[in-house]
Amino acid sequence: MIQKLSQSFYYGWVIVFIAGFGIFFSGPGQTYSNSVYIDQYIDHFGWSRSEISGIYSIATFCAGILMMFIGRLVDKLGQRTMMAVVGTILGFACFFNSFVSNIWMMAIGFFLIRLFGQGSMTLVPNTLVPQWFIQKRGRAMSFMAIGSFLSAAFFPIANAWMINQWDWQTSWQIWGSLLLFFFVPLVIFGVRNKPEDIGLLPDGAIQEKSTTQKNSANIPVAEEDWTLKQATKTVAFWSILICVGIPALVNTGITFHLISILGESGLTPQIAATVLSLMAIVGFPISFISGFILEKVKTNLLLVTIFILEILLLIILLYTNKVSVAILFGLLWGVANGIERITLNIIWPNFFGRKYLGSIKGVAVTVTVIASSFGPLPLGIGYDMCQSYTQILLLLLVFPVIGLFCAFLTKKPKKTNNKQWAS
């Protein structure tokens, strides 16, 4: 059936649609979703903000370490199998979080949703779509990113509504049910790992018939493939890792404590939730445009833009004491996130190819998750010590400055000697 469909319509766009759902359902493990639960946990269990921030950070750090192994499993087992497995485990993890009754269960719950939600459920789709596109990779990633922004816009509001209507336990159970009974079957029936599996090439080119099936399956694709070992020998690999890690650290810390940060200035939790949703709504068209731009301009130019915006964001947040300023912050945050989501994902296949993308992207996601684990804790401790977020927000300004420097160093590597880079 899929092969018949591919004759009249390139099946890669169906893959983009399903991958977008995958990114959407990473929501239960994302900070923009979990931030709505934090005050509920504090009121329900009586724990301090520092305790919950610490548990969240440690769980995220442990999950991040394992992402390198998840990346290798993607290369070994394929995206279809891994997406189904990850979706199933994340679904059960949501049910587990609904039954949390002590701090150790919460630590396990945070670990599971960060590993299989924030980490794996974003890694696998971001390695799947590049398999199907090269020339049109930018726009394909932009279409997939719709799921990311819908998730960021929908989850905070949906969680707040479900908590208000029922309780936080029920909201976790609803997400678990949707993952197990909607998303996982969709993956099993709809996903294929790469276009070659159904007689196609990336971007919709049809393989020409040849004397042997073996020859037709080995039509070359104009893209250099780097192994993880080869990639680690380039300056670009390490500078990109720094550029990936800094926004994860800063944005996660801000998102996790946004309700409290704005509350310090007299703004309500509803305004904070609106800022998160506004960020997602604005980020969507920016992300969409960025994908097309990245097909035409050098990636490092958008990397520079990302860190200029990050610096402005932190400065504005220090003075966000009115609804109008909060809206401005949400708008600018949306622009920054729109550029980040495409640029920091597309740069890996563009620079290092698609054959070993799981292993390479696995390292990148490891850095992303570990960096994000360090975001909430300093803000939580800083607030408990100083009863203010001002000092720690000023300290965070150092990181986007470092990122700006690394962005200027990021150039696409070239293999100048084939023997030197032999696997």
C-alpha positions in Angstrom: 0.0 0.0 0.0 2.8 2.4 0.9 4.7 1.6 -2.3 1.6 2.3 -4.4 1.0 5.6 -2.6 4.7 6.6 -3.3 4.1 6.3 -7.0 1.8 9.4 -7.0 2.9 11.1 -3.8 6.3 11.2 -2.2 5.9 9.3 1.1 8.5 11.4 2.8 5.9 14.0 3.5 3.8 11.4 5.4 7.0 10.6 7.4 7.3 14.4 8.2 3.7 14.4 9.4 4.2 11.4 11.7 7.6 12.8 12.9 5.8 16.0 13.8 3.4 14.0 15.9 6.5 12.4 17.6 7.8 15.8 18.4 4.4 16.9 19.7 4.2 13.9 22.0 7.6 14.7 23.5 5.5 17.2 25.5 5.1 15.1 28.7 8.9 15.2 29.1 9.4 18.8 28.2 10.0 21.5 30.7 7.2 23.8 29.3 4.8 21.0 30.3 6.3 20.1 33.6 6.6 23.7 34.8 2.8 23.7 35.2 3.1 20.9 37.7 5.8 22.4 39.9 3.6 24.5 42.2 1.1 21.6 42.4 3.9 19.3 43.7 5.0 21.9 46.2 1.5 22.4 47.5 0.6 18.7 47.5 3.8 17.2 49.0 5.2 20.2 50.9 8.6 20.0 49.2 10.7 23.1 48.6 11.4 24.6 45.2 15.1 23.7 45.6 14.3 20.1 46.3 12.1 19.7 43.2 14.6 21.6 41.1 17.4 19.4 42.3 15.5 16.2 41.6 14.6 17.4 38.2 18.1 18.5 37.4 19.7 15.2 38.6 17.1 13.1 36.7 17.7 15.1 33.5 21.5 14.8 33.9 21.2 11.0 34.2 18.8 10.8 31.3 21.2 12.9 29.2 24.1 10.5 29.8 22.1 7.7 28.3 21.2 9.5 25.1 24.5 8.5 23.4 23.4 4.9 23.7 19.9 5.7 22.4 21.5 7.3 19.4 23.5 4.2 18.7 20.4 2.1 19.0 18.7 4.3 16.4 21.5 3.5 13.9 21.3 -0.2 14.8 17.5 -0.9 15.1 16.1 1.9 12.9 13.8 4.8 13.6 10.6 2.9 13.2 11.4 0.3 15.9 12.9 2.9 18.2 10.0 5.3 17.9 7.5 2.6 18.8 9.5 1.5 21.8 10.1 5.0 23.0 6.4 5.9 22.6 5.4 2.8 24.6 7.8 3.4 27.5 6.9 7.1 27.6 3.2 6.2 27.8 3.8 3.9 30.8 6.0 6.6 32.3 3.1 9.1 32.2 1.0 6.6 34.2 3.8 6.1 36.6 4.0 9.9 37.2 0.3 9.9 38.0 0.9 7.6 41.0 3.9 9.4 42.5 3.7 9.5 46.3 7.2 10.2 47.5 10.3 11.9 46.5 12.1 8.8 45.2 9.1 7.9 42.9 9.2 11.5 41.6 12.9 11.2 40.8 12.2 8.0 38.8 9.3 9.6 37.1 11.3 12.7 36.1 14.1 10.4 34.8 11.8 8.4 32.6 10.0 11.3 31.1 13.2 13.2 30.5 14.9 10.2 28.9 12.1 9.0 26.7 10.2 12.3 26.3 12.6 15.3 26.1 15.5 13.1 24.9 14.4 10.1 22.8 11.1 11.4 21.5 13.0 14.4 19.9 16.1 12.5 18.8 14.3 9.8 16.8 12.1 12.1 14.6 15.0 14.4 14.1 17.1 11.5 12.7 14.1 10.1 10.7 13.2 13.1 8.5 16.8 13.8 7.3 16.9 10.3 5.9 14.1 11.2 3.5 15.3 14.7 2.4 18.5 16.3 1.3 17.8 19.1 -1.1 14.4 19.9 0.6 15.7 19.1 4.1 15.2 22.7 5.4 11.5 22.9 4.5 10.9 19.3 5.6 12.3 20.1 9.1 10.2 23.2 9.2 7.1 21.2 8.6 8.1 18.7 11.2 8.7 21.6 13.7 5.0 22.4 13.5 4.6 19.6 16.0 7.1 21.1 18.3 5.4 24.5 18.4 1.9 23.0 18.7 3.3 21.0 21.7 4.8 24.0 23.4 1.6 26.0 22.8 -0.8 23.3 23.8 0.7 21.5 26.7 0.9 24.3 29.3 -2.6 25.4 28.7 -4.0 21.9 28.4 -2.2 20.9 31.7 -3.5 24.0 33.5 -7.0 23.3 32.3 -7.0 19.6 33.2 -5.6 20.3 36.6 -8.3 22.9 37.2 -11.0 20.5 35.9 -9.8 17.3 37.6 -6.3 17.1 39.1 -2.6 16.7 38.1 -2.8 12.9 38.3 -5.6 12.7 35.7 -3.7 14.8 33.3 -0.7 12.4 33.3 -3.1 9.5 32.7 -4.6 11.2 29.7 -1.2 11.8 28.1 -0.2 8.1 28.7 -3.4 6.9 27.1 -2.9 9.0 24.0 0.7 7.8 23.6 -0.2 4.1 23.9 -3.4 4.0 21.9 -2.9 6.6 19.3 0.7 7.5 18.7 2.3 4.0 18.9 -0.1 2.4 16.4 0.4 5.3 14.1 4.2 4.7 14.1 3.9 0.9 13.6 1.7 1.2 10.6 3.0 4.4 9.1 6.8 4.8 9.6 9.5 3.5 7.3 13.2 4.1 8.1 14.4 5.5 4.7 13.2 6.0 1.2 15.4 3.3 -0.2 13.2 0.8 1.7 10.3 1.5 -0.7 12.3 2.0 -3.9 12.9 5.8 -3.6 15.7 8.2 -3.1 15.7 11.3 -0.8 13.5 14.2 -2.0 11.3 11.8 -4.0 13.7 10.7 -6.8 12.7 7.2 -8.1 15.4 4.7 -8.4 16.2 3.7 -12.0 15.9 0.0 -12.9 19.2 -1.7 -13.5 20.3 -5.2 -14.3 20.5 -6.2 -10.6 18.5 -5.1 -7.6 21.7 -4.6 -5.8 22.9 -2.0 -8.2 19.7 -0.1 -8.0 19.8 0.0 -4.3 23.2 1.6 -4.3 22.6 4.7 -6.3 24.9 7.3 -4.8 23.5 10.3 -3.0 25.4 13.6 -3.1 26.2 13.9 0.6 29.3 13.2 2.7 28.7 10.8 5.6 30.9 11.2 8.6 31.2 8.6 11.4 31.1 9.8 15.0 34.8 9.3 15.3 35.5 11.3 12.2 33.2 14.1 13.3 34.9 14.5 16.7 38.1 15.3 15.0 36.7 18.6 13.6 36.4 22.0 15.2 32.9 22.3 13.9 31.6 19.3 15.9 32.7 20.8 19.2 31.7 24.3 18.5 28.3 23.1 17.5 27.9 21.1 20.7 28.6 24.3 22.7 26.1 26.2 20.6 23.5 23.4 21.2 24.1 23.2 24.9 23.8 26.9 25.9 20.3 27.5 24.7 19.2 24.3 26.4 20.6 25.4 29.7 19.3 28.9 29.6 15.9 28.2 28.2 15.2 25.2 30.5 16.1 27.2 33.5 13.8 30.1 32.5 10.9 27.9 31.5 11.1 25.8 34.7 10.9 28.9 36.9 8.9 31.2 34.6 5.8 31.2 36.8 7.8 32.1 39.8 10.0 34.7 38.0 7.0 36.5 36.7 5.2 36.0 40.0 8.0 37.9 41.8 7.0 40.9 39.7 3.3 40.5 40.5 2.3 38.7 37.3 -0.1 35.8 37.5 0.5 32.1 36.5 -2.0 32.6 33.7 0.2 35.3 32.3 3.2 33.0 32.5 1.3 30.3 30.7 0.3 32.8 28.1 3.9 33.8 27.6 4.8 30.2 27.0 2.0 29.8 24.5 2.9 33.1 22.8 6.5 31.9 22.5 5.3 28.8 20.7 2.8 30.6 18.5 5.3 33.2 17.3 8.0 30.6 17.0 6.1 28.6 14.5 6.2 31.0 11.5 9.7 32.0 12.3 10.7 28.3 12.4 8.9 27.7 9.1 10.7 30.6 7.4 14.1 29.5 8.9 13.9 26.1 7.2 13.6 27.7 3.8 16.3 30.3 4.6 18.7 27.5 5.6 18.5 26.0 2.1 20.0 29.3 0.8 22.3 30.8 3.5 25.1 29.6 5.7 24.1 28.0 9.0 26.5 29.9 11.2 24.8 33.2 10.3 21.6 32.0 12.0 23.7 30.6 14.9 25.0 34.2 15.5 21.5 35.5 15.4 20.4 32.9 18.0 22.8 34.1 20.6 22.2 37.8 20.0 18.6 37.2 20.7 19.4 35.1 23.8 21.4 38.0 25.3 18.5 40.4 24.6 16.0 37.9 26.2 17.8 37.8 29.5 18.1 41.6 29.7 14.4 42.0 29.0 13.4 39.3 31.5 15.2 41.3 34.2 12.8 44.2 33.6 9.6 42.1 33.0 7.3 43.7 35.6 4.3 44.6 33.4 2.0 42.6 31.1 3.2 44.5 28.1 6.9 43.7 28.8 5.9 40.1 29.4 4.3 40.0 25.9 7.4 41.6 24.4 9.5 38.9 26.1 7.2 36.2 24.8 7.4 37.5 21.2 11.2 37.8 21.2 11.5 34.4 22.9 9.3 32.9 20.1 11.6 34.4 17.4 14.7 33.0 19.1 13.1 29.5 19.6 11.9 29.5 16.0 15.4 29.9 14.7 16.9 27.5 17.3 14.6 24.6 16.7 15.5 24.3 13.0 19.1 25.5 12.9 20.3 23.4 15.8 18.7 20.3 14.3 19.4 20.7 10.6 23.1 21.5 11.1 24.0 17.9 12.0 22.8 16.2 8.8 23.9 19.1 6.7 27.5 19.0 8.1 27.9 15.3 8.7 25.5 13.4 6.5 22.7 10.9 7.3 24.3 7.5 7.5 25.6 7.8 11.1 23.2 10.5 12.1 21.8 8.6 15.1 25.2 8.3 16.8 26.2 11.9 16.1 22.8 13.3 17.0 22.8 11.1 20.1 25.9 12.9 21.4 24.2 16.3 20.6 21.0 15.3 22.5 23.2 14.1 25.4 24.7 17.5 25.6 21.3 19.2 25.2 19.7 17.1 28.0 22.7 17.4 30.3 22.9 21.2 29.7 19.2 21.5 30.4 19.7 19.6 33.6 21.8 22.5 34.9 19.3 25.2 34.1 16.6 24.8 36.9 18.9 24.1 39.9 20.9 27.4 40.0 17.8 29.4 39.6 16.1 27.5 42.4 19.0 27.8 44.7 19.6 31.4 43.8 16.0 32.3 44.6 16.0 30.4 47.9 19.3 32.1 49.0 18.6 35.6 47.7 14.8 35.7 47.5 15.3 37.1 44.0 16.2 35.9 40.5 18.1 39.0 39.5 21.6 37.8 40.4 21.4 34.5 38.7 19.8 35.9 35.6 22.8 38.3 35.3 25.1 35.4 35.7 23.4 33.5 32.9 24.3 36.3 30.5 27.8 34.9 30.3 26.7 31.8 28.5 25.1 33.3 25.3 28.2 35.5 25.0 30.3 32.3 24.8 27.8 30.8 22.3 28.1 33.9 20.1 31.9 33.4 20.0 31.5 29.7 19.1 29.0 30.5 16.4 31.6 32.5 14.5 33.9 29.5 14.6 31.4 27.1 13.1 32.2 26.2 9.5 31.2 23.2 7.4 34.0 20.6 7.5 35.4 19.0 4.4 37.1 15.6 3.9 40.3 16.6 2.1 41.9 13.1 2.2 39.7 10.0 1.8 42.3 7.7 3.3 42.7 9.9 6.3 38.9 9.5 7.0 38.6 5.8 6.3 36.3 4.1 8.8 
